């Protein structure tokens, strides 16, 4: 995952293939109406040529798009309203507060009404970002259900 965060091609391809395999095996059986990645803000590229999750997602798309309806991101369905500052040192409560209102629908659409949606994220730390994406898709988009899949889970850290 760390190599993918640096957008090293081998890591992006490996994770893209893992995601594609999982989508073909699991997501196709669940019959999602739409699969989309957690959005990013351009200011959060941090000198990288692409956002790692977007690179992984788009690498997986050609292998699965006929069986699983992945958003083609042109334009993206979900967007970040403003850049997200680094949250590494924030408490879990502060993370949840800082994410509220940062994700929005890019445009009004009926595509989401009653839809079963799968959201893909690269790393899960507190769950705040995925929760905010789900809130927007359910409350503003009218989705029937939102599930999530993450490629890596940040281990909990013990204080003290």
trRosetta pair geometry for C-beta under 8 A, 3 or more apart (Angstrom, degrees):
i j d omega theta_ij theta_ji phi_ij phi_ji
1 4 5.5 -54 -149 37 36 113
1 5 6.4 45 149 -26 66 100
1 11 7.6 159 -95 -177 13 126
1 15 7.4 92 -97 -85 62 141
1 122 6.9 137 -151 170 106 100
1 123 6.6 102 -178 -77 141 106
1 151 6.6 151 -105 117 110 111
1 152 4.5 -14 -80 -32 156 157
2 5 5.5 -46 -151 28 35 117
2 6 7.0 27 151 -10 62 101
3 6 5.7 -58 -156 41 37 106
3 8 4.3 -56 175 40 92 132
3 10 7.1 -33 145 76 139 90
3 11 3.6 168 104 -55 107 151
4 7 7.0 34 -176 -88 42 32
4 8 6.8 -87 -80 44 31 79
4 11 4.0 -136 -62 133 70 117
4 12 5.5 130 -130 -74 86 58
4 14 8.0 -117 -70 60 112 95
4 15 5.3 13 -91 1 150 148
4 52 4.9 101 144 -162 83 121
4 55 7.5 -173 -167 79 88 119
4 56 6.2 27 -164 -64 132 119
4 122 7.2 -162 113 -150 130 128
5 52 5.0 -56 -108 -54 37 160
5 122 7.7 133 -81 150 81 149
6 11 7.7 75 55 41 85 146
6 48 7.2 -162 -158 -111 34 112
6 52 7.9 50 24 -85 23 121
7 12 6.3 22 -153 -55 55 128
7 48 5.0 127 -8 -166 132 113
7 49 5.8 -158 117 45 159 89
7 50 5.6 133 -125 54 142 85
7 52 5.7 -135 -74 -90 74 76
7 55 5.8 119 -131 -10 94 167
8 11 4.6 66 74 14 96 111
8 12 6.9 -179 82 -12 45 88
9 12 5.6 -58 -145 37 32 111
9 13 6.1 29 159 -18 68 107
10 13 5.9 -56 -148 38 28 110
10 14 6.3 28 155 -19 64 108
11 14 5.7 -52 -143 37 32 111
11 15 6.2 21 160 -8 66 109
12 15 6.2 -62 -146 45 25 102
12 16 5.9 31 154 -24 64 113
12 52 7.1 -140 -97 -151 96 71
12 55 4.6 -55 -139 132 134 117
12 56 5.5 -134 -151 -79 72 66
12 59 5.6 148 150 -34 92 153
13 16 5.5 -55 -140 38 28 115
13 17 6.3 28 159 -18 64 105
13 59 5.9 -143 -105 -168 47 147
14 17 6.0 -56 -150 36 27 108
14 18 6.5 26 151 -17 62 106
15 18 5.4 -49 -144 37 37 113
15 19 6.2 39 155 -19 67 104
15 56 4.6 -42 106 -131 114 122
15 59 7.7 87 81 68 73 138
15 151 5.8 31 -158 -152 118 144
16 19 5.8 -54 -146 38 29 110
16 20 6.2 31 153 -20 64 107
16 55 7.7 -89 -64 133 118 67
16 56 4.9 -158 -72 -158 75 58
16 57 7.6 -111 -115 -23 87 9
16 58 7.8 -48 -120 75 127 45
16 59 2.9 -60 -117 100 159 119
16 60 4.4 -153 -166 -51 75 73
17 20 5.5 -51 -142 37 32 113
17 21 6.3 34 157 -20 64 104
17 59 7.6 -59 -37 134 59 113
17 60 7.3 -167 -67 -99 20 80
17 63 7.6 77 -118 -8 59 167
18 21 5.9 -53 -149 36 29 111
18 22 6.4 27 154 -16 63 107
18 151 7.4 100 95 -136 126 100
19 22 5.8 -57 -148 39 31 110
19 23 6.2 30 155 -19 66 108
19 56 6.1 103 -6 157 147 102
19 57 7.1 -86 130 -100 163 47
19 59 8.0 100 50 80 122 93
19 60 4.3 -70 91 -82 111 152
19 120 6.9 55 -148 -147 129 141
19 149 7.9 134 -135 116 88 132
19 151 6.8 -46 -74 -91 104 109
20 23 5.7 -55 -145 38 30 111
20 24 6.2 27 158 -17 65 108
20 59 7.8 -101 -38 115 118 75
20 60 4.0 -169 -61 -147 86 87
20 63 4.1 33 -158 79 143 136
20 64 5.1 -162 -144 -34 81 114
21 24 5.9 -57 -145 38 28 108
21 25 6.1 16 160 -10 64 114
22 25 6.0 -65 -143 45 27 104
22 26 5.5 -21 178 23 69 117
22 27 7.0 66 129 -13 72 100
22 149 6.9 158 131 -172 140 152
23 26 6.9 -67 -115 56 17 80
23 27 4.3 -28 -147 32 60 131
23 28 6.9 84 152 -33 61 83
23 35 6.8 20 -130 -111 125 172
23 60 6.6 106 9 167 140 129
23 64 4.8 19 102 -136 131 162
23 67 7.8 133 131 92 94 108
23 68 4.9 -112 165 28 111 169
23 70 7.7 3 -161 -64 158 113
24 27 7.5 12 -27 48 15 90
24 28 5.7 10 -158 -16 36 130
24 63 7.3 -71 -50 135 126 101
24 64 5.5 -132 -64 -109 86 103
24 67 5.9 57 -122 86 77 150
24 68 6.9 -120 -83 -17 48 123
25 28 7.2 133 56 28 6 104
25 29 7.5 -20 150 -9 42 112
26 29 6.2 -67 -161 33 30 107
26 30 6.6 20 153 -15 68 110
27 30 5.5 -57 -148 38 39 111
27 32 5.4 -33 -175 3 97 123
27 35 6.4 27 -174 -80 152 135
27 64 8.0 45 70 -174 127 141
27 68 5.1 50 107 -123 119 139
27 118 5.8 -51 -130 -29 120 171
27 149 7.7 -77 -69 -26 114 148
28 31 7.3 32 175 -73 36 48
28 64 7.9 -136 -61 -157 107 103
28 67 4.9 -25 -106 156 128 110
28 68 5.4 -98 -77 -67 78 97
30 116 7.0 -154 144 148 96 139
30 118 7.4 98 91 -64 141 126
30 147 7.3 -54 169 23 158 159
31 116 6.6 65 103 64 72 148
32 35 5.5 76 111 -58 147 85
32 68 6.5 35 55 -155 107 92
32 69 6.8 -141 104 48 84 90
32 116 5.1 -126 -127 109 53 97
32 117 6.6 79 -161 -128 105 18
32 118 4.6 -49 -115 -11 156 109
32 147 7.6 -108 -95 41 118 116
33 69 6.3 -31 168 58 34 140
33 115 3.9 -118 70 -151 143 94
33 116 5.1 121 0 47 92 69
33 117 6.6 -47 60 -72 90 59
34 69 5.5 -60 -98 105 46 111
34 70 7.9 99 -163 -125 55 20
34 71 6.1 47 -170 -55 101 92
34 77 7.5 30 171 -8 142 171
34 111 7.0 76 -61 152 148 109
34 112 7.4 -67 27 -100 150 69
34 115 5.7 12 12 172 109 141
34 116 7.9 158 29 83 67 51
34 117 5.1 -17 71 -115 95 81
34 118 7.4 -169 98 31 50 68
35 68 5.8 20 -6 154 138 109
35 69 6.5 147 10 86 83 57
35 70 4.7 -41 70 -102 105 66
35 71 6.8 -141 83 -2 51 78
35 117 7.5 156 -91 -164 33 59
35 118 4.5 -15 -111 68 81 105
35 119 7.9 179 -157 -80 57 21
35 120 6.5 45 176 -25 96 111
36 70 7.3 138 -79 -160 50 62
36 71 4.1 28 -97 7 97 135
36 73 7.8 140 -141 -75 92 82
36 76 7.6 119 -162 -162 121 84
36 77 5.5 -74 -118 46 161 123
36 78 6.2 129 134 9 138 110
36 117 7.1 -27 22 -167 100 106
36 118 7.7 145 23 83 54 59
36 119 6.3 -25 74 -113 74 63
36 120 7.1 -157 104 20 26 89
37 53 5.2 150 -169 143 133 112
37 54 6.1 -174 76 -88 162 58
37 57 4.4 -82 -54 -67 131 159
37 71 7.7 -125 11 57 70 116
37 73 7.7 -1 31 -81 108 123
37 119 7.4 89 -147 -166 18 65
37 120 4.8 -48 -103 71 65 97
37 121 7.2 126 -161 -85 71 42
38 53 6.4 -20 54 139 89 166
38 78 7.5 -65 -149 98 34 141
38 103 8.0 -76 -158 -105 77 136
38 119 6.2 69 -64 175 74 107
38 120 7.0 -124 -9 87 75 49
38 121 4.5 39 -13 -99 131 88
38 122 7.7 -107 41 3 119 73
38 129 5.7 47 -152 145 143 119
38 130 6.7 -78 -85 -85 124 65
38 133 5.7 -107 -115 -57 80 149
39 76 6.0 118 -109 147 110 147
39 78 4.4 -144 -30 112 121 91
39 79 5.1 -165 -174 -125 163 21
39 80 4.9 -166 115 -33 108 79
39 103 6.3 140 43 -129 115 94
39 133 7.7 154 10 -103 85 112
40 44 5.3 -122 -177 72 100 124
40 45 7.6 105 137 -69 131 65
40 51 4.4 163 40 -122 158 156
40 53 7.0 147 -36 47 123 115
40 54 6.9 -99 19 -30 123 115
40 80 5.9 -27 173 -12 16 137
41 44 4.9 88 65 0 80 106
41 80 3.8 -99 -55 90 88 134
41 81 7.8 -43 -87 66 122 26
41 82 6.4 7 -105 150 158 19
41 83 4.5 -145 94 -93 145 54
41 84 6.5 149 18 -4 120 77
42 45 6.0 -17 -172 -21 51 112
43 83 3.7 -62 79 -82 128 129
44 51 7.4 44 97 -108 95 111
44 80 7.6 1 7 78 132 168
44 83 5.4 160 -48 -145 89 89
44 84 5.9 17 -83 43 141 84
45 48 5.1 -134 176 52 79 83
45 50 7.5 -90 -137 -165 110 8
45 51 6.2 -96 -105 -72 77 75
48 51 7.0 109 90 -90 130 32
48 52 7.1 -50 167 -45 163 79
50 54 5.9 -124 169 81 102 110
50 55 4.6 109 108 -62 133 108
51 54 4.2 71 70 12 100 112
51 55 6.8 -174 83 -13 48 85
52 55 5.7 -57 -147 35 31 112
52 56 6.3 28 158 -17 67 106
52 122 5.9 55 104 -99 109 162
53 56 5.7 -54 -147 38 33 110
53 57 6.0 34 155 -20 67 110
53 120 7.1 163 -172 118 109 95
53 121 6.7 -39 -125 -152 144 40
53 122 4.2 -120 -83 -38 100 112
54 57 5.6 -54 -141 40 30 113
54 58 6.0 23 161 -13 66 109
54 73 7.0 105 -144 -131 105 167
55 58 6.2 -59 -142 42 24 104
55 59 6.2 30 155 -24 61 108
56 59 5.7 -56 -150 33 28 114
56 60 6.6 23 154 -16 63 107
56 122 6.8 123 28 -97 148 103
56 151 7.0 -30 153 -63 164 158
57 60 5.9 -62 -154 36 29 108
57 61 6.6 45 149 -43 64 100
57 70 7.3 170 178 -166 93 130
57 73 7.8 102 110 -41 129 138
57 120 6.0 145 -98 87 110 142
58 61 5.3 -31 -146 5 39 124
58 73 7.2 -68 -80 24 105 142
59 62 7.9 -57 -179 20 31 96
60 63 6.1 -74 -169 42 50 109
60 64 6.1 -2 156 12 86 121
60 70 7.4 162 102 -91 96 162
61 64 6.6 -92 -145 51 26 87
61 65 5.3 37 177 -56 74 108
61 70 4.9 -137 -120 89 89 151
61 72 7.3 106 -161 -112 148 62
62 65 6.5 -31 -120 0 22 114
64 67 5.6 -78 -163 55 66 98
64 68 4.6 -15 161 41 110 109
64 70 6.3 83 92 -23 105 124
65 68 7.0 -74 -109 69 21 63
65 69 7.3 51 -157 -122 61 32
65 70 5.4 -83 -101 35 78 103
65 72 8.0 45 -125 -81 134 89
71 76 6.9 73 141 -141 133 59
71 77 5.3 -99 -133 -5 149 117
73 76 4.7 1 -146 -86 71 79
73 77 8.0 -87 -102 -2 49 72
75 106 5.5 -156 127 145 117 152
75 107 7.1 86 78 -9 131 122
76 79 5.9 126 88 -74 116 77
76 106 5.6 137 88 -46 69 150
77 105 6.8 -41 168 -145 69 73
77 106 5.8 -149 -166 18 18 112
77 109 7.2 -69 -138 26 98 153
77 111 7.5 -104 -123 83 129 140
77 112 7.8 134 -175 -60 132 114
78 103 5.8 -4 -174 -171 111 104
78 104 7.3 151 -155 78 65 32
78 105 6.6 -56 -103 -106 57 41
78 106 6.6 -143 -96 -27 5 92
78 133 6.1 18 -147 -136 162 97
78 136 6.7 110 -124 97 109 142
78 137 7.6 -47 -78 -66 122 95
79 103 7.3 154 80 -153 38 57
79 104 5.8 -27 64 65 86 82
79 105 7.7 39 20 146 87 13
79 106 4.6 100 -21 -85 114 87
80 83 7.3 68 134 -94 132 28
80 84 6.7 -87 -157 -29 139 100
80 102 5.8 -9 -151 159 80 91
80 103 6.3 -40 -102 -97 54 60
81 101 7.0 -47 31 147 149 71
81 102 5.5 -141 36 -157 98 43
81 103 7.2 -130 -11 -70 90 11
81 104 5.4 72 -62 -4 101 118
82 102 6.5 -94 49 -135 76 85
84 87 7.1 -42 162 -27 104 111
84 98 7.5 100 -149 142 89 110
84 99 7.6 15 -124 -104 123 71
84 102 6.3 63 -83 -171 99 154
85 98 7.5 -90 49 -171 95 138
86 89 7.6 50 123 11 99 86
87 90 4.5 -48 -166 22 78 127
87 94 7.5 -179 -152 111 100 98
87 95 5.2 93 175 -110 137 90
87 98 6.3 -179 -103 74 123 152
87 125 7.7 161 98 80 116 157
90 94 4.0 -128 -171 94 106 121
90 95 5.0 139 108 -59 125 75
90 98 6.6 -54 -148 -4 168 143
91 94 4.6 94 52 9 78 103
91 95 7.0 -133 96 -8 41 86
92 95 5.5 -50 -150 30 34 116
92 96 6.7 33 154 -18 65 103
92 126 4.8 158 -139 -123 85 126
92 128 7.9 173 -169 -43 68 117
93 96 5.9 -55 -153 34 32 110
93 97 6.6 27 152 -14 65 107
94 97 5.7 -55 -147 39 34 110
94 98 6.0 32 157 -22 68 110
95 98 5.9 -59 -144 36 27 109
95 99 6.5 21 160 -19 63 110
95 125 7.0 -126 -150 101 161 118
95 126 4.5 127 96 20 148 157
95 128 4.7 -171 134 -5 95 153
96 99 6.3 -62 -150 33 27 108
96 100 7.1 42 153 -39 60 98
96 126 6.5 -117 -55 134 82 139
96 128 4.4 -148 -97 -110 55 119
96 131 7.5 -9 -130 66 91 144
97 100 6.0 -43 -158 7 35 116
98 102 7.7 19 142 -35 61 136
98 128 7.7 56 60 144 78 154
99 102 5.4 -90 -163 23 48 125
99 103 7.6 6 175 -11 88 101
99 128 4.3 148 15 145 151 112
99 129 5.5 -133 -136 -83 142 56
99 131 7.6 93 105 66 142 95
99 132 4.8 -137 144 -34 110 145
100 132 6.5 -156 -99 -106 37 118
101 132 7.9 -85 2 -149 24 125
102 132 6.5 24 51 158 87 159
103 129 7.6 112 -44 -161 133 69
103 132 4.8 130 20 131 124 108
103 133 5.4 -88 161 -86 169 60
103 136 5.1 -120 111 -20 103 150
104 136 6.3 -157 -117 -138 28 140
104 140 7.6 -44 -151 93 63 172
105 108 6.9 79 118 -87 137 37
105 109 7.0 -151 -175 19 129 96
105 112 7.9 -103 -112 -8 129 151
105 136 6.3 180 -42 167 76 112
105 140 5.5 -149 -16 122 120 127
105 141 5.8 147 -83 -72 130 96
109 112 6.1 90 93 -1 99 93
109 141 7.2 -2 67 -137 90 93
110 113 5.2 -32 -167 5 67 121
111 115 6.8 14 143 -48 61 147
111 141 8.0 -43 77 -165 75 110
112 115 5.0 -95 -153 22 43 128
112 117 6.9 -3 -136 -58 91 133
112 137 6.1 -145 -154 -160 136 77
112 141 3.4 -33 112 167 161 111
112 142 5.5 125 108 60 94 77
112 143 4.8 -63 180 -65 98 80
113 141 7.4 -137 -59 156 50 66
113 142 4.1 -4 -107 106 65 133
113 143 7.6 -111 -102 -77 14 34
114 142 6.8 -16 -23 138 52 99
114 143 7.5 -74 47 -147 7 33
114 144 4.9 30 -157 -45 42 111
115 141 7.7 -48 39 139 116 116
115 142 7.9 85 16 100 85 75
115 143 4.9 -57 65 -127 85 80
115 144 6.2 178 61 13 25 88
116 143 7.6 120 -96 -172 15 98
116 144 6.1 -37 -70 66 60 108
116 145 5.3 1 -123 61 71 101
116 147 7.6 13 178 1 86 105
117 137 5.4 -111 62 180 161 149
117 143 4.9 -45 -2 -142 124 145
117 145 7.1 -177 31 93 69 53
117 146 4.8 -17 73 -110 103 74
117 147 7.3 178 93 28 52 65
118 146 7.7 156 -93 -161 23 57
118 147 5.1 -22 -109 72 73 95
118 148 7.2 149 -163 -98 62 24
118 149 6.3 13 -179 -1 109 104
119 130 5.9 154 101 -142 134 87
119 133 5.0 124 -135 117 157 141
119 134 6.7 -114 0 -65 147 77
119 137 7.4 -147 -58 -19 121 152
119 146 6.1 23 -13 -176 111 104
119 147 7.3 -177 23 90 72 43
119 148 4.8 -26 68 -107 94 80
119 149 7.6 173 85 26 48 62
120 148 7.6 161 -85 -158 24 64
120 149 5.5 -18 -110 68 70 92
120 150 7.7 147 -164 -93 51 37
120 151 7.7 47 -177 -36 92 93
121 124 6.1 97 95 -68 130 77
121 129 6.5 128 -121 97 143 119
121 130 5.5 -93 -24 -73 146 105
121 148 6.5 1 6 -170 108 111
121 149 7.6 172 29 88 67 45
121 150 4.8 -23 73 -107 92 85
121 151 7.4 -137 101 8 50 80
122 150 7.1 22 110 -159 11 77
122 151 5.1 -28 -147 37 48 120
122 152 6.7 1 158 29 63 96
123 150 6.7 70 -141 -173 11 115
123 151 7.0 -49 -65 64 50 86
123 152 4.9 -22 -106 75 75 98
123 153 7.5 150 -158 -102 63 16
123 154 5.7 65 173 -44 106 95
124 127 6.0 27 -165 -77 104 64
124 130 6.8 -17 -113 -12 100 134
124 148 8.0 107 -88 137 127 131
124 150 4.1 -45 -28 -116 110 172
124 152 7.3 -171 21 94 72 49
124 153 5.1 -23 62 -116 103 67
124 154 6.4 -140 91 12 48 83
125 128 7.8 -28 75 20 91 94
125 154 4.1 9 -104 33 70 145
127 130 5.6 -62 -160 49 60 108
127 131 5.5 66 143 -30 83 109
128 131 5.6 -60 -146 38 27 115
128 132 6.4 27 157 -20 65 105
129 132 5.8 -54 -149 34 31 109
129 133 6.6 31 152 -17 64 103
130 133 5.6 -51 -149 36 35 113
130 134 6.3 36 152 -19 66 106
130 148 4.6 39 -164 -117 136 156
130 150 7.4 -80 -62 -66 144 110
131 134 5.7 -54 -148 37 31 112
131 135 6.3 37 152 -24 64 104
132 135 5.5 -48 -146 32 34 115
132 136 6.6 33 156 -17 64 103
133 136 6.0 -58 -153 36 31 109
133 137 6.3 25 154 -15 66 110
133 146 7.4 -176 115 180 85 147
133 148 7.9 112 73 -95 124 115
134 137 5.8 -58 -144 40 31 109
134 138 6.0 21 161 -12 68 112
134 146 4.0 176 -130 93 88 146
134 148 7.1 -74 -60 -50 118 113
135 138 6.1 -63 -142 44 24 103
135 139 5.6 -2 172 4 66 120
136 139 6.5 -61 -122 50 19 94
136 140 5.1 -27 -166 31 62 121
136 141 6.6 57 138 -12 66 104
137 140 7.4 -31 -76 56 9 81
137 141 4.6 -37 -153 40 45 134
137 143 4.3 3 151 4 95 139
137 146 5.0 111 82 -81 136 136
138 141 7.0 20 -18 54 11 87
138 142 7.6 49 -168 -110 32 7
138 143 5.2 -73 -87 59 50 93
138 146 6.0 -100 -50 -9 98 122
143 146 5.6 69 110 -57 145 93
150 153 6.3 97 101 -72 133 71
